[in-house]
Amino acid sequence: QVQLVESGGGLVQPGGSLRLSCTASGNTFTIYQMGWYRQAPGKQREWVATISTAGSTTYADSAKGRFTISRDNGKNTLYLQMNSLKPEDTGVYYCNKVSFVVWPWGQGTQVTVSS
C-alpha cells in the first residue's frame, strides 16, 4: 500500500512563498499523474494542480501564475512551489495520484496565510 507524506507547510504572510513536498512509498509513483489538492476550513477538498508522467502541468484557475507543480521521479517526490500567497490559500494541502481510484490520503500539511 502506498503511503503519502506531505511536508513544507507553515505560517506565512500574504505575498510570501512556500514549497511543499510529498513523498510516496513504493515503486509506482512514476507511472501516475500526480496532483495537489487542498481543503480549506469548512469546505470540501479541491484540486489545485496536476502533473503528468511526462511533466506537463495543469492548474486550477486559483493557482495559475502563482503555483508551480513539479516532480522528481528518482526521489518519488512531488513538489508545489507556491508564490504570492493569499489568505484564501489557507488550508491543508494533500497530494495523490490523479485517478478514479486514489491511494490512501496522507495527513496533509497545513498552510496558513495570515498577517
N, C-alpha and C positions, 0 to 999 in steps of 0.2 A: 504494500500500500504506500503510495507516495505521500510524503509529509512536506508541507509547505511552511516555511518560516520567514515571516516578514520582519524587517527592521528598518531603522533610519528615521522614524517619525520623531516628533518633538513639538515644542512650542516655538513659534516663530512670529515675528511681527509682519503685518501686511507689507507686501513688496519683497519679502525675503524669499529664500530658497531652501529647499531640502532635496536630498537624494535618497530615495527609498530603494531597498534591496529585498529580493525574495529568492530564497534558495530552496530548490526541490531535491528531495532524496531520490534514490533510484537512478535508472538509466533511460527513462522515457521522455525526459524534458525536451530533448532536441527534436522530437518528431511532432510536436504540437504547436499550434498557435497558442500564444500566451497573452494574458490580459491582466490589467489592473482594474480593480473595482473599488468603490468606496461606499461607506454607509454613514450618512450624517445622522445626528441625534434625532430620533423620532421619524426617520424616513427609511424607505427600503434601500437595499443595496443597489447601486447603479454602476454601469460600465463607464470606464474612463478612457482606456486605450487598449489597443491590440497590436501585437507584432507577430508577423508570420514566421514560418521556419526560414524563409529566405530573407527576412529582415524588413519587409515592407510594413508600414505602420498606418494605423487609422486612429482617430481621436474623436471623442465626444466634443461637441461644439464648445463646451465649457473649458476644455483643456487645450484646444487648438492655439498654437502660437506661444503657449506658456509651458507646456509639459512635453517631455521627450521620453519615449519608451525605448529601451534597448535590451539586448540580451547577450550573455556570454555563455555559449553552449559548452565550452570547455569547463566552466565552473558551475553549470546547471543553475545559473543565476539570472534573474530578471531585474531590471532597474527602472526607476521612474525618476527622472530629473524634473523637479517642479520649481519654476521660477515665477516671479511676480505673483506670489501667493496672495489670495484674498480670504477674508473671513468665511466666505461661503465654501471654501475648500476644506474647511474643518470636517473631520470625520475619521473613521477607522478605515484604513486602506488595506486591501487584500489583493492577492494575486491568485490566479488559477488558469488552467487551460481554457481556451475558448472552444467549448464543445457542448453538445446537448447533455452529455454526462460529464460532470466535473469531478475532480479529486476532492477529498475532504478539505474543507476550508481550514486555513491556519488561524492563528489567534489574531492576526492583523497587527497593524502598527498605527498608533494614534497620531494624527496630525491636528494640531490646534493653531489656528492663525488668529492672533489677537494682539492688540496693543496694550 
